[in-house]
Amino acid sequence: MDDHAGFRTFARALLEAEGFDVVGEAADGASAVFAAERLDPQIVLLDIVLPDLDGFEVCARLTERGGERPAVILTSSRDATVYADRLGRSAARGFIPKDRLSRTALMALAG
């Protein structure tokens, strides 16, 4: 879930090359919530900065719903220290800087 098509393409290619099944994409927060509810993914890679709802709000909506909840991993091109306070209060499993996205990082956070 990212508003930059180039990053979505990069992330999809990396994840598929690492054996993940990518079941959907979204370019904004509302579409991310809708897609996650419809597709029921195990892991959601979620940009913090989106054009409508920010990643923290999307994360809250996804983790508050009933049933199986996805492991939400937040991403950003900014350093985690920018979001430190909100990351600490978030229901997300963790944060991965976009330039450090890897299978190892995802598996460490997603379990």
WOZI-V251136 format. One line per field, one symbol per residue. ss: DSSP state (H for helix, E for strand, - for the rest). A space follows every 50 residues. Layout:
ss = ???
This chain:
ss = ----HHHHHHHHHHHHH-----------HHHHHHHHHHH---EEEEE--- ----HHHHHHHHHH------EEEEEE---HHHHHHHHHH----EEEEHHH --HHHHHHHH-
